[in-house]
Amino acid sequence: MLKLIKPENLEAKINSLRREKKTIATLNGSFDLLHAGHLYILAEAKKQADILICALNSDASIQKYKSPNRPIIPLQYRLEMMAALTFVDFVTWFEETDPCYILSIIKPDVHVNGAEYGVNCVEANTVRSFGGKIHLVDRIPSLSTSSIIEKIKKLCV
């Protein structure tokens, strides 16, 4: 887990990367049931900067904003899967229901989000406040965790 940055160590790591003149892209989400749609947006995010930091919602965060029955995969394993991907440089997590606080620490040059959230996504004001930009990536139709869960439910009928 060399790629794992604990939230309390994030500021020091960011300062180190900035001293090395690295550009930073961020992407956040629950990444529950990692699938090809996630891989696509992660690959697109990596193209935006030297370093890609992926911030995952904690289990408690997901339970607050999605459902008490989620996540399906606990944070420890979601972090491990994300860290195993070659185009993810670092992975961290956050407890809040939105990533604005952690983004205010990272101050990414580019924050990547799904196009379905739009240019005025919840992260936009925070990212723009320190000169960062939002980069939107189109979703691959039918590749979302929710649609995969629905397909599985239909198989179990």
Legacy VTK file of the C-alpha trace (Angstrom):
# vtk DataFile Version 3.0
C-alpha trace
ASCII
DATASET POLYDATA
POINTS 157 float
0.000 0.000 0.000
2.798 2.425 -0.903
0.238 4.481 -2.786
-1.965 5.004 0.260
-1.891 8.468 1.828
-3.690 8.742 5.148
-5.752 11.936 5.301
-3.597 13.299 8.132
-0.476 12.914 5.933
-2.006 14.392 2.812
-0.817 17.973 3.204
2.837 16.914 3.623
2.642 14.674 0.542
1.069 17.438 -1.551
3.793 19.875 -0.454
6.426 17.344 -1.529
4.802 16.861 -4.950
4.534 20.623 -5.438
8.243 21.047 -4.627
8.900 18.531 -7.422
6.800 20.759 -9.746
4.279 17.976 -10.352
0.814 18.792 -11.656
-1.984 17.048 -9.799
-5.341 15.703 -10.968
-7.964 14.391 -8.576
-10.948 12.129 -8.932
-13.261 11.156 -6.107
-16.045 8.681 -5.560
-17.102 5.568 -3.755
-15.802 3.179 -6.434
-18.005 0.457 -4.994
-18.080 -2.565 -7.306
-15.157 -1.371 -9.428
-16.099 -1.751 -13.108
-15.080 -0.780 -16.652
-16.776 2.628 -16.387
-14.570 3.429 -13.393
-11.486 2.300 -15.294
-12.400 4.568 -18.186
-12.777 7.714 -16.078
-9.603 6.875 -14.128
-7.627 6.481 -17.361
-8.991 9.803 -18.634
-8.164 11.465 -15.311
-4.570 10.255 -15.462
-4.124 12.053 -18.796
-4.840 15.412 -17.133
-1.713 15.759 -14.936
1.555 14.205 -13.817
-0.014 12.729 -10.684
-3.492 11.259 -10.187
-4.830 11.183 -6.646
-8.030 9.248 -6.154
-10.053 10.104 -3.028
-12.601 7.543 -1.882
-15.663 8.145 0.258
-15.412 6.307 3.570
-17.983 3.633 4.348
-19.826 5.989 6.738
-19.863 8.711 4.086
-21.425 6.367 1.518
-24.027 5.223 4.034
-25.018 8.861 4.625
-25.434 9.896 1.003
-26.343 6.666 -0.810
-27.887 4.047 1.449
-27.398 2.375 4.825
-26.944 -0.840 2.801
-23.874 0.462 0.956
-21.040 0.171 0.291
-20.968 -3.396 -0.890
-17.164 -3.467 -0.726
-15.581 -2.057 2.498
-13.155 0.873 2.267
-10.043 -1.198 2.995
-10.627 -3.338 -0.098
-11.727 -0.439 -2.295
-8.466 1.339 -1.390
-6.464 -1.798 -2.221
-8.163 -2.221 -5.603
-7.640 1.437 -6.481
-3.979 1.299 -5.436
-3.460 -1.761 -7.645
-4.281 0.254 -10.778
-1.181 1.472 -12.608
-2.647 4.817 -13.628
-3.538 5.759 -10.026
-0.520 7.335 -8.337
-1.969 7.821 -4.866
-5.162 6.975 -3.045
-6.721 8.505 0.061
-10.154 8.759 1.641
-12.497 11.266 3.226
-15.287 11.097 5.805
-17.483 13.943 4.545
-20.347 13.369 2.097
-18.675 15.642 -0.446
-14.961 16.004 -1.257
-14.652 19.787 -0.921
-12.603 19.725 2.280
-10.065 17.208 0.970
-9.866 19.088 -2.340
-9.069 22.263 -0.392
-6.052 20.426 1.024
-4.911 18.895 -2.283
-5.643 21.972 -4.417
-5.549 19.989 -7.672
-4.660 21.609 -10.955
-7.509 19.587 -12.468
-10.432 17.860 -10.812
-12.061 15.193 -12.968
-15.735 14.385 -12.730
-18.390 12.564 -14.702
-20.139 14.737 -17.281
-23.466 13.911 -15.639
-22.462 16.200 -12.726
-21.804 19.180 -15.025
-19.362 22.086 -14.905
-21.074 23.464 -11.805
-20.685 20.249 -9.820
-20.423 20.429 -6.024
-16.611 20.518 -6.279
-16.444 23.357 -8.828
-16.337 26.401 -6.536
-13.717 24.824 -4.273
-11.488 23.784 -7.184
-11.796 27.122 -8.955
-11.082 29.064 -5.730
-7.387 28.137 -5.985
-7.118 28.283 -9.782
-7.914 24.661 -10.608
-10.149 23.559 -13.435
-12.901 20.966 -13.829
-12.518 18.318 -16.539
-15.645 16.335 -17.403
-15.645 12.798 -18.794
-18.665 11.282 -20.517
-20.159 8.221 -18.873
-20.260 4.950 -20.760
-23.986 4.106 -21.032
-25.173 1.289 -18.743
-21.860 1.179 -16.851
-22.691 2.434 -13.398
-22.668 0.621 -10.095
-26.406 1.262 -9.711
-27.213 -0.222 -13.121
-25.017 -3.246 -12.389
-26.826 -3.786 -9.074
-30.182 -3.601 -10.889
-29.021 -6.208 -13.435
-27.940 -8.505 -10.607
-31.311 -8.074 -8.863
-33.113 -9.092 -12.058
-30.984 -12.236 -12.265
-32.005 -13.199 -8.735
-35.751 -13.089 -9.410
LINES 1 158
157 0 1 2 3 4 5 6 7 8 9 10 11 12 13 14 15 16 17 18 19 20 21 22 23 24 25 26 27 28 29 30 31 32 33 34 35 36 37 38 39 40 41 42 43 44 45 46 47 48 49 50 51 52 53 54 55 56 57 58 59 60 61 62 63 64 65 66 67 68 69 70 71 72 73 74 75 76 77 78 79 80 81 82 83 84 85 86 87 88 89 90 91 92 93 94 95 96 97 98 99 100 101 102 103 104 105 106 107 108 109 110 111 112 113 114 115 116 117 118 119 120 121 122 123 124 125 126 127 128 129 130 131 132 133 134 135 136 137 138 139 140 141 142 143 144 145 146 147 148 149 150 151 152 153 154 155 156
